[in-house]
Amino acid sequence: MTPSVHANPPHDALRDTLQGIDNAAQSADRPVPRLLAVSKTQPAAAVARLAAALRERQPDRIPAFGENYVQEAAAKQAELASGTDVAAIEWHLIGHLQSNKAREAATLFDWVQTVDRAKLVDALARHRPAGREPLNLLIQVNIDDESGKHGCRPDAIAALAAAIAGHANLRLRGLMAIPAPAPEPAVRRQAFADMHRCFRALREAHPRVDTLSMGMSDDYPLAIAEGATMVRIGTALFGRRS
């Protein structure tokens, strides 16, 4: 895996990130969103260190980590399985999921944030192991209608939400988006605002929906200002991938 470069030790990076999230929420008069640590390309040891630091700072929360690839997450979980770390981590899939990987994803993850088609909903429901808690799902929305980008159109949200709600072993939690990396903050903020409108509409139809996952290391204050309830932070925590 590609190593990262970070000037600060993990505890300092976590402290600064949590403070930044708190400051952004306070400035926008919004609730403090949940932190999802994006650990793609990071070794299992780095995940374990950050998870331990998160438990110290937020003892009432289970540390949540986001992975892009099923195989990479499986390898990390296997390495962490010798201790208690893997059981004390909530695992989120935040990368595109092919239907032929649904069996593994439904077993390995607690959340899948990138559901964008009915075929995937059915596959995840079919492969979620019996006896496990329902698999938490977010619908990924291509809010900027970018060509070739994963995610459904906003007008497809309702049908996907209904498909998820039709399975007892799946739990609809909300929406996720990765807006286009526009250099103008106002453009990104508009995309986040559009997502929040979609989120409100979804919650009217499904009142138990509670999660709007948007915002990353370089734009999370804008996402928080527009109502993000979860931000996905990698670089600010682990450093730039060299």
N, C-alpha and C positions, 0 to 999 in steps of 0.2 A: 504494500500500500504506500501511496505517496506521503512522505512526512510533511508536517506543517511547521511553519516558522512563526513563533510568537514571542514578543519581547517580554511579556509578563508571565509569571507562573500561573497555573490554572486558577488558584484561589483569587488572584488579583483580577484576572480576566472575568471570572464569574461575578465577583463583586461589582466591577464596573458595568457589566452587562445588566445585572439586576437593577442597579441604580439608574442606568439609562432608561430601562423599561418603566420603573417607578416614576421617574421624572417626566417621561413622555405622557404617561397616564394622568399624572397630576396636572400637567399643563393643559391637557385636552379635557379635563374633568371627566375622564372615563375610568371604568374599573380597570385594575391592573390585570393584563392578560397573562395567560399561562406561557411559560417558556418551554419550547421544544428544542432541545439541543440537537443540531444536525451533525451527525457523526460519520457521514460517508467519507471513505478513504482513511479514517482514523483507526488506529489499532485498538484492540480490545482493552489493552492496558490504559489507554487514554480515556476510554469510555468509563472504565472502573474508577479512575481517579476523579473524573468530573462528577460521576454519580455519587461518590462519597462526599465530595464537596457540596453538592446540592442537598444531600440528606442533612448535612450539618446546618446549612442555612435555611432549609425549608423542611424541617422534620415531619411536618404534617402532610407532605406531598410525596408521591412516588415520582422519582426522576423519569422524565420522558425523553426518549432519543429517537431521532428520525433517520432512517436509512433509505437509500435510493434503490438498492439492488437486493433481491431475495437471497442470492448466494452469499453475498458479503455479510448480510445480517446473520445468516445461518452459521457462518464460520465464527463470527464474534460470539454468538450465543453459545456455541459449542466450547469455545475457549473459556468463557466466563462460567460455564456450568460446573466447573470443579469447585467453585465457591458459592456464595449466596447472591452474587451480584446480578446474575441473569434473572433470578426470581424477583428481585427488588427493582426491576426496571420495566417501564411501560414502553413497548416497542411500536413505533409508527412506521408504516411504509409511505414514503412521500415521493417515490419515483414511479414512473409509468409501469403498469403491471400488464403483462401479456396474459391472456386467458390460460395458456398452458402452464403458467406458474401459479395459478390460483390455489391449487391444492397446498403447495408449500406456504404460500402467503397466509392462507386461512389458518394454518397451524402455527406459524412462527410469530405472527403479529397480533397485537391487541387492537390496533387501529390500522385501517387502510384509508389514506387521505386522497387517493387518486382514482376514484370510481367515476367513469365517464360514459359507460354504456351498459345496457341491460344484460348483455351476454356475460359480462364480468360479475354483475350482481348475482346472477343465477349460479355461476361457477363458485363464487365464494360461499354462498349459502350451502351448496351441495357438499363442499369440502370442509366446512367448519366442524371440528371434532365434536361429537356428542359429549355432553357433560361440561363443556367449556362455557364460559360467559359469552353472551352474544358478541359478535365481532362489530366493533364500532366503525362506522363508515362516514366519510365525507365525500361529497360530490365535487369533483374538480371542474371548475368553470373556466372556459377560455373567454375571459371577460373582454379582451381586446379584439376578439375574432382574428387572431393571428393565424396565417396560413401555415399548415403543417404542425401546429402546436396541439398538444394533447389537451383534453378538457371538452366538456359539452358546451353547447350554446346556452345562453340564459333561458331561452324558451323551452329547453329540454329538461330543465331542473325538475319540474313538477312530475313528469312521467317517471324519471329515475327515482325520485323520492317515494313515489307510490310503489314502485317495484321493490325497493329496499324494505319499506314498511310491511310488505306482504310476507316477509320471512321472519319467523320467530327467533331464529338464531343470528339475525343481523339487527343492528341498532343504528338508525339514522341519527347522526349527531350534528350535521350541518354542512358547511361549504368550505372549499379551499380554492385558492387561486394564486397564480404566479403572473402578475401583470407584466406587460412588455417593459423592458428596462429603458424607458424613456429618460433622456437626460434632464428634462424639465420636471421639477417636483410637482408642479400643478397638474401635469398630465398623469403622473402616477397616482396622485391623490384622487383625481377624478375616477380612475379605475377602482381604487379602494372604495370610494363612495358608491359607485355602481354596484360593487359586490355587497355592500351593506344593505342596499335596497333589495337585492335578491335575497339576502339573508332574512330580512324582515318579512318579506312575502312568504318565504318558506316556513318561517316560524308561525305565521298565521294559520297555515294549513296543518302544521305539525308542531304543536306547542312545546313538545319536549326537546326540540332542537336547541342546542346551546353553544355551538362552536363555529366560529368564523376564523379560519386559519389563513392568515395573510401577513406579509411583512417579513423581511429578512434583515441581515446585518446592516445593509446600506439604506434601508427605507422604512424600518419598523416604526419610527415616530409618526410618519405619515399614516401608516396602517392603523396604529393605535388611535390616532386622532379621528379616524373614520370608523372605529368600532371593532377592530380586531379583538378577538378573545383568546387567540393563540398566535404567537410569533415564532418563526422558525429561524434560529440563529446558529450559524456555524462558524464563520470566519472570526467574529468578535470573541468567540469562546476558545477556539482551537488555533487561530492564526491563519494566515494565508497558506494555501497549499503551494509548496515550492516546486 
